[in-house]
């Protein structure tokens, strides 16, 4: 192998190891990482920081709305948790302007916002949820897409409304039953 590639691989592996040590110190925090924008299968070749995996880590790829995986987004059957819209997302830029921007860094904040809404909904409903449970809710409320079966763990694209509905249903039902009912009411 190329010595430069070996050095890069070792550097990335070191960054992932160190970040994993930090993440493991904060099990009550939900970490949300963007998957990267180089069209790579990150199950085969790790990406930093999304190569950090744990029960309270979510890796987000970019989708074109709810239609397809964005052409630039990294993907991975076991390395990317879910997708969220990441094409032409309105973003703030200097001089009080807005600009449509593409990227997994545009998709990840949408998942963070959905997670915040899950925490808030759970609190309002008198439910206790932790970071791992919020990840489970996000993963179990996606819009499932056959074309994403080999591109991410959840096989789907973020559905924030269904995630909140599922959270409310947890007051009466198990995750499995709440998931079924949330899909029926938000199709």
C-alpha positions as CSV (number, residue, x, y, z in Angstrom):
1,X,0.0,0.0,0.0
2,X,0.9,3.6,-0.4
3,X,2.7,5.0,2.7
4,X,0.6,8.2,2.5
5,X,-2.6,6.2,2.5
6,X,-1.3,4.2,5.5
7,X,-0.5,7.4,7.4
8,X,-4.0,8.8,6.6
9,X,-5.7,5.6,7.7
10,X,-3.7,5.5,10.9
11,X,-4.5,9.2,11.6
12,X,-8.2,8.7,11.0
13,X,-8.2,5.6,13.2
14,X,-6.5,7.5,16.0
15,X,-9.1,10.4,15.7
16,X,-12.0,7.8,15.8
17,X,-10.5,6.1,18.9
18,X,-9.9,9.3,20.8
19,X,-13.4,10.6,19.9
20,X,-14.9,7.3,21.0
21,X,-13.2,7.6,24.4
22,X,-14.8,11.1,24.8
23,X,-18.2,9.9,23.6
24,X,-18.1,7.0,26.0
25,X,-17.7,9.4,28.9
26,X,-21.0,11.0,28.1
27,X,-23.6,8.2,27.7
28,X,-26.5,10.7,28.5
29,X,-25.7,12.9,25.5
30,X,-27.0,12.1,22.0
31,X,-24.2,12.6,19.5
32,X,-25.2,13.3,15.9
33,X,-22.5,13.1,13.2
34,X,-22.8,13.9,9.5
35,X,-21.8,11.0,7.3
36,X,-19.6,13.0,4.9
37,X,-20.0,14.1,1.3
38,X,-17.6,11.9,-0.8
39,X,-20.0,9.3,-2.1
40,X,-18.1,6.6,0.0
41,X,-19.5,3.4,1.5
42,X,-18.4,4.0,5.1
43,X,-19.1,0.5,6.1
44,X,-16.1,-0.4,3.9
45,X,-13.9,2.6,4.6
46,X,-14.4,4.5,7.9
47,X,-15.0,8.3,7.9
48,X,-14.3,10.7,10.7
49,X,-16.2,11.6,12.8
50,X,-19.1,9.4,11.7
51,X,-16.9,6.3,12.2
52,X,-17.6,6.7,15.9
53,X,-20.3,4.2,16.8
54,X,-22.3,3.7,20.0
55,X,-25.8,3.3,21.3
56,X,-26.1,7.1,21.7
57,X,-24.5,8.1,18.3
58,X,-26.5,8.8,15.2
59,X,-24.8,9.2,11.8
60,X,-26.8,11.1,9.2
61,X,-26.5,10.9,5.4
62,X,-28.1,13.4,3.0
63,X,-31.2,12.8,1.0
64,X,-32.8,14.7,-1.9
65,X,-36.0,15.4,0.0
66,X,-37.7,12.1,0.6
67,X,-37.1,10.9,-2.9
68,X,-33.5,9.5,-3.0
69,X,-30.0,9.5,-1.4
70,X,-28.2,12.6,-2.4
71,X,-25.6,11.8,-5.1
72,X,-22.7,13.2,-2.9
73,X,-23.7,11.6,0.4
74,X,-21.7,8.9,2.1
75,X,-23.7,5.8,2.9
76,X,-23.3,2.5,4.6
77,X,-25.5,-0.4,5.5
78,X,-24.0,-0.6,9.0
79,X,-22.3,2.8,9.4
80,X,-25.0,5.3,8.6
81,X,-28.1,5.5,10.8
82,X,-30.6,7.3,8.6
83,X,-30.9,10.0,6.0
84,X,-32.4,13.5,6.2
85,X,-32.9,16.2,3.6
86,X,-29.5,17.7,2.6
87,X,-30.0,19.3,-0.8
88,X,-30.6,23.0,-1.3
89,X,-31.2,23.5,2.4
90,X,-31.6,27.3,3.2
91,X,-28.6,28.3,5.3
92,X,-27.6,31.7,6.8
93,X,-24.5,33.3,5.3
94,X,-22.7,36.6,6.2
95,X,-24.4,40.0,5.6
96,X,-27.8,38.7,6.8
97,X,-28.3,36.6,3.7
98,X,-29.5,33.1,2.9
99,X,-28.1,30.6,0.5
100,X,-29.2,27.0,-0.5
101,X,-26.5,24.6,0.6
102,X,-26.0,20.9,0.0
103,X,-24.3,18.5,2.4
104,X,-24.6,16.0,5.2
105,X,-23.8,18.9,7.5
106,X,-27.1,20.4,6.4
107,X,-28.9,17.1,7.1
108,X,-27.5,16.4,10.6
109,X,-29.1,19.5,12.2
110,X,-32.5,18.4,11.1
111,X,-32.0,15.2,13.0
112,X,-30.7,17.2,16.0
113,X,-33.9,19.3,15.9
114,X,-36.1,16.2,15.7
115,X,-34.2,14.7,18.7
116,X,-34.8,17.9,20.7
117,X,-38.5,17.7,19.9
118,X,-38.5,14.1,21.1
119,X,-36.9,15.1,24.4
120,X,-39.4,18.0,24.8
121,X,-42.4,15.8,23.9
122,X,-41.3,13.1,26.3
123,X,-40.9,15.7,29.1
124,X,-44.4,17.2,28.4
125,X,-45.9,13.7,28.4
126,X,-44.2,12.8,31.7
127,X,-42.0,10.2,30.1
128,X,-38.4,9.5,30.8
129,X,-36.2,9.0,27.8
130,X,-32.4,8.8,27.5
131,X,-30.1,9.4,24.5
132,X,-30.2,5.7,23.4
133,X,-34.0,5.7,23.5
134,X,-34.2,8.9,21.4
135,X,-32.0,7.2,18.8
136,X,-34.3,4.3,18.8
137,X,-37.3,6.6,18.3
138,X,-35.6,8.3,15.4
139,X,-34.6,5.0,13.8
140,X,-38.1,3.5,14.2
141,X,-40.0,6.4,12.8
142,X,-38.2,7.0,9.4
143,X,-39.9,6.8,6.1
144,X,-38.6,3.4,5.0
145,X,-37.4,3.2,1.4
146,X,-36.5,0.0,-0.4
147,X,-33.7,1.8,-2.2
148,X,-32.0,2.6,1.1
149,X,-31.9,-1.0,2.5
150,X,-28.2,-1.3,1.8
151,X,-27.4,2.4,2.4
152,X,-28.3,2.8,6.1
153,X,-29.2,0.9,9.2
154,X,-32.8,2.2,9.4
155,X,-33.5,1.9,5.6
156,X,-35.1,5.3,5.8
157,X,-35.3,9.1,5.8
158,X,-36.1,11.2,8.9
159,X,-39.8,11.7,9.6
160,X,-39.9,14.2,12.5
161,X,-43.7,14.3,12.8
162,X,-43.9,10.5,13.1
163,X,-41.0,10.6,15.7
164,X,-43.1,12.9,17.9
165,X,-46.2,10.8,17.4
166,X,-44.3,7.7,18.3
167,X,-42.9,9.4,21.4
168,X,-46.5,10.3,22.6
169,X,-47.6,6.8,22.0
170,X,-44.9,5.5,24.3
171,X,-47.0,6.7,27.2
172,X,-49.4,3.7,26.6
173,X,-47.5,1.3,24.4
174,X,-44.2,-0.6,24.0
175,X,-41.8,0.8,21.3
176,X,-42.9,-2.0,18.9
177,X,-46.6,-1.3,19.3
178,X,-46.1,2.5,19.3
179,X,-44.2,2.2,16.1
180,X,-47.0,0.3,14.3
181,X,-49.6,2.8,15.5
182,X,-47.4,5.8,14.6
183,X,-47.0,4.5,11.0
184,X,-50.7,3.9,10.7
185,X,-51.6,7.5,11.8
186,X,-48.8,9.3,9.8
187,X,-48.8,7.6,6.4
